[in-house]
Each structure stands twice: as structure tokens, then as C-alpha cells.
Amino acid sequence: MKDAGPWITKANPEFTVLIDQDHLVTKLYGLVNVPTGVWINEQGKIVRPGEVAFIDDRFKSFSHLESAPYVNAIRDWIENGARSQFVMSDAELKARLTPESPDRLMADAEFSLAEQIYRSGNPDAAVPHFKEAQRLAPDNWNYKRQAYLFSSNPERDYGTTFAKEVQKLGDKPYYPPPQIPGAATTPTPPALKKPGGF
């Protein structure tokens, strides 16, 4: 809250901002990166599961993704509701919303334990559990990012940095493009010049 507060104040939003200190949303919705959007209708039903959700192009040089297709899809959904072409069918949702693997569930538990140990004032003791969470869920960038931010020396604690992990992707995109007509399908892998960012 201390770190997020100034950003929220500067943005001056007209809606309630929730601070998910325990990464509960990440765990419940199977999210692995930010920014991610999940579409939930007025009845509380997911109509589009988690996917990269840029609302402008400020990070286009990094992501190589256009924001317009996703933003236009949201506008279409707002206007047309369940009739929107971007609302997924039950069959599409069933294909996308698969049960989490045992490794992912164990990774969530290890990550939660690591955070609790860190908050209790034992950052060094938290490192093995952060490492295990990353081993069990290697594509979870939220878990990498948080662990490295909690470390005063990620290179020492994890043998790597956020920037190096991104570079290891090679031809694999850091952000899989949203499955929306008009969205890019083969984004160029980003080249980070320094740690941090998304």
C-alpha cells in the first residue's frame, strides 16, 4: 500500500482501487503476468479469461503489441453485451479454463509461504521457497517479479535478474497476444536494457 499509494493518488481514479498484497487474484484466476484482463459480466460469469490487456501504446516498443484491438473489443462488449463477437462461447471457455496443474497449485503454496516468511522479517529464509515456486511454475512472471523485487541482490539470491530471464525467452513472446481478431499473432521478443518494467 505504501508504494502503490502515490500512484493511485496521482491517477485520481473515480473507482475503488484494490491492493492485492497476497496475490489472491493471481492464484484464483491463474494469472501469470501484468497487465492482464479478465472479462466478468453482470451475472458474475467469466466471458473472457485472462489475457494481456494493454489500454494504450506506452509500452508498445517493449511488447510489440497494439492496444487498439483489445480496447475496441472492450467497447464492443460494453455496447453489445452477450451479443458481442468477443464474448467467448461455453466451448471456447471450456477449452481455455482448464484446471490448474498440481505443480501450479504447489507453486502457489510455496509462493504464499515465501511471502509470509519475508513479511515476518526473514528475507533470506524466504528465498528457497520463492525459488521453488519459480521452478514449479517457470512461466509465472508475477512470481519472478515479486521475488526479485524483494531481494536486495537477485543475482546473488537467484543467479539471474528479471532482464536476463526475459532475454532467455529467445523467440518465445513475453506476452502471448490476446486471441482477438486484429491482434498481433507473432510479437517480436522484447530487448530489456535494464531490470524492472513488466
N, C-alpha and C positions, 0 to 999 in steps of 0.2 A: 504494500500500500504506500509506503514511504516513497518508493521510486516511481510508482505509477501516478501518484497524486498530482505532481506538477504538469504532467502531460494531459491529464484529464481536465485540470483547471484551465489550461491554455486552449484546449479544444472547445470548452464551454458547451458540452453536448446538451441537447434537450431531452435526453433519455437517461435512464438509470444505467450506470456503468458497474458491472460486477467484476470483482477481483478474485480470480480462481487460484488462490495460493496453493491449493493441494492438487492442482491439475486434474480435478474431478471430471471436467468436461472432456479432456483428452482421453481419459480412461473409459468413460461411459460411451463416447461416440467413436472410439477407435481412431482418434486424430493423431497425426504424426508430424505435422508442420504448421507453420503460420505464414500468411493468413489463410484460414480455412473457413468455408461457409457450409452450413447445413440448413436446408430449407425445411421448416416445420410449419404446417398450415394451422388454421384457427382451431382445428379439432385436435391438435397435438400430434398429428401424424407426420412422420418424415416423408417428404415428397422428392427430395434430392439429398443423398448422403454427402458426407464430407468431401470437398474438393477445393483446390486452390481458388481463392476468391479475392483477386485484386479489384479495387474500386476506382483506381486511377493508374496512370502510367509512370508514376515517380520512380518505380523500381524496374522499369522495362529493360534498361541496359543490363540489369542483373538477371532478370527472369526470362527475358526474350519472349514474354507473353503479352498480348494485347488485353487490356481490361475491358474494352468495349463489348465483346461478345457476352461476357458474363454479366456486365451491368445491364445490357439490353435484355438479357434473359430474365433478370430480376424484374425489370419494368414490365415485361410481358406477363410475368406471373402475377404481379400486383394488379394489372389491368384485367386479366382473364381468369385468374384463379385456377381451379381444377381443369379448365379447358386449355390452359397454356400448353403449347407443344413441348415445353421444357420440364413439365411435371412428369416424373417417371411412372411408368405402369407398374402394377404389382409384380409382374415378371421381371422387369428391369431392377426393381428394388431388391427382389429376392436374390438376383444374381450378384448385386453389389454388396448387400448387407449380409455377409457371411459371418458365422460365429468366429470369435477370436480364437486363435490357436492356444494350446497350453503354454507355449513359450511366451506369447504376448501377455497372457494373464500372469505368469510368473514374473515377467519383466515389470509389469505394473506394481506387483507386490514389492519387488526389490527396490524400485524407484521410490515408492512411498516410504519404505523403511529407511532408505538413504536420506530422504528429506527430513524425516523425523530425527534421525541421528545428527544431521547437520544443525538443525534448529536447537537441539539440546546442547550445542556447544562443542561438538566433537567432529569437526570437518574432516580430519584425517581418517577417522573410523567410517565415515560415510562413503569414501572413495571406492572401496571394494564393491559396495552394493550398487553405486552408480555404474561401475564397470560391468557388473553382472547384468544390469538392466539393459545396457547397450549391447552386450553380447547376445542376449536373448531376443532383442528387438533392434537389429542393426539399422533398419530403415527409419527408426523413430528419431527424427531430428529434434523434436521437442525435448527428448531425454538427453541427447548430446548437448544441446544448447544450455539447458539448465545446469548440468553437471559442470560444464566448462566455466559458466558464469560464477558458480560457487567456489571455484578453485582459484587460488592466487597464482598458480603456475600449472596450467593444463598440460604443458609439455612434460613436466615432471610427473604429474599425477596420472596422466592418461597416455603419455607417449605420443601425443598428437595435439592438434588445435582444430578449432572449427573450420578455419580456412583450408587446412590440409585435408580434412575429411571431405569437404566439398570437391576439392581437386581430385580426390580419389575416384569420384564418380565417372570420370572419363566421358564417354558418350551417353551415359545414363542421365536423364534430366533430373535436376534438383527438385523441380516442381513438375510432376506429371500434369499435362494440360487438362482443363476440365472437359468433360465429354459433352461439349455444346457445339452445335453447328457454327462454323466460322472461327472457332478457337484454333490456335496453332496445334499441330499434332507432333511436331519434332523440334521443340525448342533447343537452341544451342546451349550446351553446358556453360554455366557462368564461370568467370575467372575472378576469384576474390583476390583483392590486393592486400587485405588486412582482415584479422579475425573480427567476428561480430556480424551485424546485419541479420538477415533472415537465415 
